[in-house]
Amino acid sequence: MHWTQIYTPVGGSLLLSTIIAALPIVVLLGSLALLRIPAHWAALAGLATALLVVLIVYRMPAQLAFAAAANGALYGLFPIGWIILAAIFV
């Protein structure tokens, strides 16, 4: 499946598109700092916000959006697992 990203999906405005694209980071950090939500729930809220932004605003196909989320999760968890495995052998 092929998809080309449009950098100004919100009315052709780069500023508005940047503000919308920053929503997942704002949700993640706001949940941690202001709402004092545990990190794993804040991360899931940020992930849900990111998926909503790419699906609704950027019109990314759902299959590619969820594949990108899975790729990011595996890319992030692999080094952690590698460190734990090394710690077990030490």
PASE-586292 format. One record per atom (N, C-alpha, C): residue number from 1; residue in three letters; atom name; x, z, y. Coordinates in nm, 2 decimals. Example, Ala and Ser with C-alpha at 12.3 -4.5 7.8 and 13.67 -1.06 7.14 Angstrom:
<volums>
(volum 1 "ALA" "N" (1.32 0.78 -0.57))
(volum 1 "ALA" "CA" (1.23 0.78 -0.45))
(volum 1 "ALA" "C" (1.32 0.78 -0.33))
(volum 2 "SER" "N" (1.28 0.71 -0.22))
(volum 2 "SER" "CA" (1.37 0.71 -0.11))
(volum 2 "SER" "C" (1.29 0.79 0.00))
</volums>
This chain:
<volums>
(volum 1 "MET" "N" (0.09 0.00 -0.12))
(volum 1 "MET" "CA" (0.00 0.00 0.00))
(volum 1 "MET" "C" (0.09 0.00 0.12))
(volum 2 "HIS" "N" (0.06 -0.08 0.22))
(volum 2 "HIS" "CA" (0.14 -0.09 0.34))
(volum 2 "HIS" "C" (0.06 -0.04 0.46))
(volum 3 "TRP" "N" (0.12 0.04 0.55))
(volum 3 "TRP" "CA" (0.06 0.09 0.67))
(volum 3 "TRP" "C" (0.16 0.09 0.78))
(volum 4 "THR" "N" (0.12 0.04 0.89))
(volum 4 "THR" "CA" (0.21 0.04 1.01))
(volum 4 "THR" "C" (0.16 0.14 1.11))
(volum 5 "GLN" "N" (0.25 0.24 1.15))
(volum 5 "GLN" "CA" (0.21 0.34 1.25))
(volum 5 "GLN" "C" (0.19 0.29 1.39))
(volum 6 "ILE" "N" (0.09 0.33 1.45))
(volum 6 "ILE" "CA" (0.07 0.29 1.60))
(volum 6 "ILE" "C" (0.11 0.42 1.67))
(volum 7 "TYR" "N" (0.20 0.40 1.77))
(volum 7 "TYR" "CA" (0.25 0.52 1.84))
(volum 7 "TYR" "C" (0.16 0.57 1.95))
(volum 8 "THR" "N" (0.06 0.49 2.00))
(volum 8 "THR" "CA" (-0.03 0.53 2.10))
(volum 8 "THR" "C" (-0.17 0.51 2.06))
(volum 9 "PRO" "N" (-0.22 0.59 1.96))
(volum 9 "PRO" "CA" (-0.36 0.56 1.91))
(volum 9 "PRO" "C" (-0.47 0.62 2.00))
(volum 10 "VAL" "N" (-0.43 0.71 2.09))
(volum 10 "VAL" "CA" (-0.53 0.78 2.17))
(volum 10 "VAL" "C" (-0.54 0.71 2.31))
(volum 11 "GLY" "N" (-0.62 0.61 2.32))
(volum 11 "GLY" "CA" (-0.65 0.54 2.44))
(volum 11 "GLY" "C" (-0.53 0.47 2.50))
(volum 12 "GLY" "N" (-0.43 0.44 2.41))
(volum 12 "GLY" "CA" (-0.31 0.37 2.46))
(volum 12 "GLY" "C" (-0.22 0.46 2.54))
(volum 13 "SER" "N" (-0.24 0.59 2.54))
(volum 13 "SER" "CA" (-0.16 0.68 2.62))
(volum 13 "SER" "C" (-0.06 0.75 2.54))
(volum 14 "LEU" "N" (0.06 0.74 2.57))
(volum 14 "LEU" "CA" (0.17 0.81 2.50))
(volum 14 "LEU" "C" (0.16 0.96 2.52))
(volum 15 "LEU" "N" (0.12 1.01 2.63))
(volum 15 "LEU" "CA" (0.11 1.15 2.66))
(volum 15 "LEU" "C" (0.00 1.21 2.57))
(volum 16 "LEU" "N" (-0.11 1.16 2.57))
(volum 16 "LEU" "CA" (-0.22 1.21 2.49))
(volum 16 "LEU" "C" (-0.19 1.20 2.34))
(volum 17 "SER" "N" (-0.13 1.09 2.30))
(volum 17 "SER" "CA" (-0.10 1.08 2.16))
(volum 17 "SER" "C" (0.01 1.18 2.12))
(volum 18 "THR" "N" (0.10 1.21 2.21))
(volum 18 "THR" "CA" (0.20 1.32 2.18))
(volum 18 "THR" "C" (0.14 1.45 2.17))
(volum 19 "ILE" "N" (0.04 1.48 2.26))
(volum 19 "ILE" "CA" (-0.03 1.61 2.25))
(volum 19 "ILE" "C" (-0.10 1.63 2.12))
(volum 20 "ILE" "N" (-0.17 1.52 2.08))
(volum 20 "ILE" "CA" (-0.25 1.53 1.96))
(volum 20 "ILE" "C" (-0.15 1.54 1.84))
(volum 21 "ALA" "N" (-0.04 1.47 1.84))
(volum 21 "ALA" "CA" (0.06 1.48 1.73))
(volum 21 "ALA" "C" (0.12 1.62 1.72))
(volum 22 "ALA" "N" (0.12 1.69 1.83))
(volum 22 "ALA" "CA" (0.18 1.82 1.83))
(volum 22 "ALA" "C" (0.09 1.93 1.78))
(volum 23 "LEU" "N" (-0.04 1.90 1.76))
(volum 23 "LEU" "CA" (-0.13 2.00 1.72))
(volum 23 "LEU" "C" (-0.09 2.08 1.59))
(volum 24 "PRO" "N" (-0.04 2.01 1.49))
(volum 24 "PRO" "CA" (0.00 2.09 1.37))
(volum 24 "PRO" "C" (0.10 2.20 1.40))
(volum 25 "ILE" "N" (0.20 2.17 1.48))
(volum 25 "ILE" "CA" (0.30 2.26 1.52))
(volum 25 "ILE" "C" (0.24 2.38 1.60))
(volum 26 "VAL" "N" (0.15 2.34 1.69))
(volum 26 "VAL" "CA" (0.08 2.44 1.77))
(volum 26 "VAL" "C" (0.00 2.54 1.69))
(volum 27 "VAL" "N" (-0.07 2.48 1.59))
(volum 27 "VAL" "CA" (-0.15 2.56 1.50))
(volum 27 "VAL" "C" (-0.06 2.65 1.41))
(volum 28 "LEU" "N" (0.05 2.60 1.36))
(volum 28 "LEU" "CA" (0.13 2.68 1.28))
(volum 28 "LEU" "C" (0.19 2.79 1.36))
(volum 29 "LEU" "N" (0.26 2.76 1.47))
(volum 29 "LEU" "CA" (0.32 2.87 1.55))
(volum 29 "LEU" "C" (0.22 2.96 1.61))
(volum 30 "GLY" "N" (0.11 2.91 1.66))
(volum 30 "GLY" "CA" (0.00 3.00 1.71))
(volum 30 "GLY" "C" (-0.05 3.09 1.61))
(volum 31 "SER" "N" (-0.07 3.04 1.49))
(volum 31 "SER" "CA" (-0.12 3.13 1.38))
(volum 31 "SER" "C" (-0.02 3.24 1.35))
(volum 32 "LEU" "N" (0.10 3.20 1.35))
(volum 32 "LEU" "CA" (0.20 3.31 1.32))
(volum 32 "LEU" "C" (0.22 3.41 1.43))
(volum 33 "ALA" "N" (0.23 3.36 1.55))
(volum 33 "ALA" "CA" (0.27 3.44 1.67))
(volum 33 "ALA" "C" (0.14 3.51 1.73))
(volum 34 "LEU" "N" (0.04 3.44 1.75))
(volum 34 "LEU" "CA" (-0.07 3.50 1.82))
(volum 34 "LEU" "C" (-0.18 3.56 1.73))
(volum 35 "LEU" "N" (-0.21 3.50 1.62))
(volum 35 "LEU" "CA" (-0.31 3.55 1.53))
(volum 35 "LEU" "C" (-0.26 3.64 1.42))
(volum 36 "ARG" "N" (-0.12 3.64 1.41))
(volum 36 "ARG" "CA" (-0.06 3.72 1.31))
(volum 36 "ARG" "C" (-0.11 3.70 1.17))
(volum 37 "ILE" "N" (-0.13 3.57 1.14))
(volum 37 "ILE" "CA" (-0.17 3.53 1.00))
(volum 37 "ILE" "C" (-0.04 3.52 0.92))
(volum 38 "PRO" "N" (-0.05 3.56 0.79))
(volum 38 "PRO" "CA" (0.06 3.55 0.70))
(volum 38 "PRO" "C" (0.12 3.40 0.69))
(volum 39 "ALA" "N" (0.25 3.39 0.67))
(volum 39 "ALA" "CA" (0.31 3.26 0.68))
(volum 39 "ALA" "C" (0.26 3.16 0.59))
(volum 40 "HIS" "N" (0.22 3.19 0.46))
(volum 40 "HIS" "CA" (0.17 3.09 0.37))
(volum 40 "HIS" "C" (0.03 3.04 0.42))
(volum 41 "TRP" "N" (-0.05 3.12 0.48))
(volum 41 "TRP" "CA" (-0.18 3.08 0.53))
(volum 41 "TRP" "C" (-0.16 2.99 0.65))
(volum 42 "ALA" "N" (-0.07 3.03 0.74))
(volum 42 "ALA" "CA" (-0.04 2.96 0.86))
(volum 42 "ALA" "C" (0.02 2.82 0.82))
(volum 43 "ALA" "N" (0.10 2.81 0.72))
(volum 43 "ALA" "CA" (0.15 2.68 0.68))
(volum 43 "ALA" "C" (0.04 2.59 0.62))
(volum 44 "LEU" "N" (-0.05 2.65 0.55))
(volum 44 "LEU" "CA" (-0.16 2.57 0.50))
(volum 44 "LEU" "C" (-0.25 2.52 0.61))
(volum 45 "ALA" "N" (-0.27 2.61 0.71))
(volum 45 "ALA" "CA" (-0.35 2.56 0.83))
(volum 45 "ALA" "C" (-0.28 2.45 0.90))
(volum 46 "GLY" "N" (-0.15 2.46 0.92))
(volum 46 "GLY" "CA" (-0.07 2.35 0.98))
(volum 46 "GLY" "C" (-0.08 2.22 0.90))
(volum 47 "LEU" "N" (-0.07 2.24 0.77))
(volum 47 "LEU" "CA" (-0.08 2.12 0.68))
(volum 47 "LEU" "C" (-0.22 2.06 0.69))
(volum 48 "ALA" "N" (-0.32 2.14 0.69))
(volum 48 "ALA" "CA" (-0.46 2.08 0.71))
(volum 48 "ALA" "C" (-0.47 2.01 0.84))
(volum 49 "THR" "N" (-0.42 2.07 0.94))
(volum 49 "THR" "CA" (-0.43 2.01 1.08))
(volum 49 "THR" "C" (-0.35 1.88 1.08))
(volum 50 "ALA" "N" (-0.24 1.87 1.02))
(volum 50 "ALA" "CA" (-0.16 1.75 1.01))
(volum 50 "ALA" "C" (-0.23 1.64 0.94))
(volum 51 "LEU" "N" (-0.29 1.68 0.82))
(volum 51 "LEU" "CA" (-0.37 1.58 0.75))
(volum 51 "LEU" "C" (-0.49 1.53 0.83))
(volum 52 "LEU" "N" (-0.56 1.62 0.90))
(volum 52 "LEU" "CA" (-0.67 1.57 0.98))
(volum 52 "LEU" "C" (-0.62 1.48 1.09))
(volum 53 "VAL" "N" (-0.51 1.51 1.15))
(volum 53 "VAL" "CA" (-0.46 1.43 1.26))
(volum 53 "VAL" "C" (-0.43 1.29 1.21))
(volum 54 "VAL" "N" (-0.36 1.28 1.10))
(volum 54 "VAL" "CA" (-0.32 1.15 1.05))
(volum 54 "VAL" "C" (-0.43 1.07 0.99))
(volum 55 "LEU" "N" (-0.53 1.14 0.94))
(volum 55 "LEU" "CA" (-0.64 1.06 0.88))
(volum 55 "LEU" "C" (-0.74 1.02 0.99))
(volum 56 "ILE" "N" (-0.77 1.10 1.08))
(volum 56 "ILE" "CA" (-0.87 1.07 1.19))
(volum 56 "ILE" "C" (-0.81 0.99 1.30))
(volum 57 "VAL" "N" (-0.70 1.04 1.36))
(volum 57 "VAL" "CA" (-0.65 0.98 1.48))
(volum 57 "VAL" "C" (-0.56 0.86 1.45))
(volum 58 "TYR" "N" (-0.47 0.88 1.36))
(volum 58 "TYR" "CA" (-0.37 0.77 1.33))
(volum 58 "TYR" "C" (-0.43 0.67 1.23))
(volum 59 "ARG" "N" (-0.54 0.71 1.16))
(volum 59 "ARG" "CA" (-0.60 0.62 1.06))
(volum 59 "ARG" "C" (-0.51 0.58 0.95))
(volum 60 "MET" "N" (-0.43 0.68 0.90))
(volum 60 "MET" "CA" (-0.35 0.66 0.79))
(volum 60 "MET" "C" (-0.43 0.66 0.66))
(volum 61 "PRO" "N" (-0.41 0.57 0.57))
(volum 61 "PRO" "CA" (-0.49 0.58 0.44))
(volum 61 "PRO" "C" (-0.47 0.71 0.37))
(volum 62 "ALA" "N" (-0.58 0.76 0.31))
(volum 62 "ALA" "CA" (-0.57 0.90 0.25))
(volum 62 "ALA" "C" (-0.47 0.91 0.14))
(volum 63 "GLN" "N" (-0.46 0.80 0.06))
(volum 63 "GLN" "CA" (-0.37 0.80 -0.05))
(volum 63 "GLN" "C" (-0.22 0.82 0.00))
(volum 64 "LEU" "N" (-0.19 0.75 0.11))
(volum 64 "LEU" "CA" (-0.05 0.77 0.16))
(volum 64 "LEU" "C" (-0.03 0.90 0.23))
(volum 65 "ALA" "N" (-0.14 0.95 0.30))
(volum 65 "ALA" "CA" (-0.13 1.08 0.36))
(volum 65 "ALA" "C" (-0.10 1.19 0.26))
(volum 66 "PHE" "N" (-0.17 1.19 0.15))
(volum 66 "PHE" "CA" (-0.16 1.30 0.05))
(volum 66 "PHE" "C" (-0.02 1.28 -0.02))
(volum 67 "ALA" "N" (0.02 1.15 -0.04))
(volum 67 "ALA" "CA" (0.15 1.13 -0.11))
(volum 67 "ALA" "C" (0.26 1.18 -0.02))
(volum 68 "ALA" "N" (0.25 1.16 0.11))
(volum 68 "ALA" "CA" (0.35 1.21 0.21))
(volum 68 "ALA" "C" (0.35 1.36 0.21))
(volum 69 "ALA" "N" (0.24 1.42 0.20))
(volum 69 "ALA" "CA" (0.23 1.57 0.20))
(volum 69 "ALA" "C" (0.30 1.62 0.07))
(volum 70 "ALA" "N" (0.27 1.56 -0.05))
(volum 70 "ALA" "CA" (0.33 1.60 -0.17))
(volum 70 "ALA" "C" (0.48 1.58 -0.17))
(volum 71 "ASN" "N" (0.52 1.47 -0.11))
(volum 71 "ASN" "CA" (0.67 1.44 -0.10))
(volum 71 "ASN" "C" (0.74 1.55 -0.01))
(volum 72 "GLY" "N" (0.67 1.58 0.10))
(volum 72 "GLY" "CA" (0.73 1.69 0.18))
(volum 72 "GLY" "C" (0.74 1.82 0.11))
(volum 73 "ALA" "N" (0.63 1.85 0.04))
(volum 73 "ALA" "CA" (0.63 1.98 -0.04))
(volum 73 "ALA" "C" (0.74 1.98 -0.14))
(volum 74 "LEU" "N" (0.76 1.88 -0.22))
(volum 74 "LEU" "CA" (0.86 1.87 -0.32))
(volum 74 "LEU" "C" (1.00 1.87 -0.25))
(volum 75 "TYR" "N" (1.02 1.80 -0.14))
(volum 75 "TYR" "CA" (1.14 1.80 -0.08))
(volum 75 "TYR" "C" (1.18 1.93 -0.02))
(volum 76 "GLY" "N" (1.08 2.01 0.02))
(volum 76 "GLY" "CA" (1.11 2.15 0.07))
(volum 76 "GLY" "C" (1.13 2.25 -0.04))
(volum 77 "LEU" "N" (1.06 2.23 -0.16))
(volum 77 "LEU" "CA" (1.07 2.33 -0.26))
(volum 77 "LEU" "C" (1.19 2.31 -0.35))
(volum 78 "PHE" "N" (1.24 2.19 -0.36))
(volum 78 "PHE" "CA" (1.35 2.16 -0.45))
(volum 78 "PHE" "C" (1.48 2.24 -0.41))
(volum 79 "PRO" "N" (1.52 2.25 -0.29))
(volum 79 "PRO" "CA" (1.64 2.33 -0.26))
(volum 79 "PRO" "C" (1.62 2.48 -0.28))
(volum 80 "ILE" "N" (1.49 2.53 -0.26))
(volum 80 "ILE" "CA" (1.47 2.67 -0.29))
(volum 80 "ILE" "C" (1.48 2.69 -0.44))
(volum 81 "GLY" "N" (1.42 2.61 -0.52))
(volum 81 "GLY" "CA" (1.44 2.62 -0.67))
(volum 81 "GLY" "C" (1.58 2.61 -0.71))
(volum 82 "TRP" "N" (1.66 2.53 -0.65))
(volum 82 "TRP" "CA" (1.80 2.51 -0.68))
(volum 82 "TRP" "C" (1.88 2.64 -0.65))
(volum 83 "ILE" "N" (1.85 2.70 -0.54))
(volum 83 "ILE" "CA" (1.91 2.83 -0.50))
(volum 83 "ILE" "C" (1.87 2.94 -0.60))
(volum 84 "ILE" "N" (1.75 2.94 -0.64))
(volum 84 "ILE" "CA" (1.70 3.05 -0.74))
(volum 84 "ILE" "C" (1.77 3.03 -0.87))
(volum 85 "LEU" "N" (1.78 2.90 -0.92))
(volum 85 "LEU" "CA" (1.84 2.87 -1.04))
(volum 85 "LEU" "C" (1.99 2.91 -1.04))
(volum 86 "ALA" "N" (2.06 2.88 -0.93))
(volum 86 "ALA" "CA" (2.20 2.92 -0.91))
(volum 86 "ALA" "C" (2.21 3.08 -0.91))
(volum 87 "ALA" "N" (2.12 3.14 -0.85))
(volum 87 "ALA" "CA" (2.12 3.29 -0.84))
(volum 87 "ALA" "C" (2.10 3.35 -0.98))
(volum 88 "ILE" "N" (2.02 3.29 -1.06))
(volum 88 "ILE" "CA" (2.00 3.34 -1.20))
(volum 88 "ILE" "C" (2.13 3.32 -1.28))
(volum 89 "PHE" "N" (2.20 3.21 -1.26))
(volum 89 "PHE" "CA" (2.32 3.19 -1.34))
(volum 89 "PHE" "C" (2.44 3.28 -1.29))
(volum 90 "VAL" "N" (2.43 3.32 -1.17))
(volum 90 "VAL" "CA" (2.54 3.41 -1.12))
(volum 90 "VAL" "C" (2.51 3.55 -1.17))
</volums>
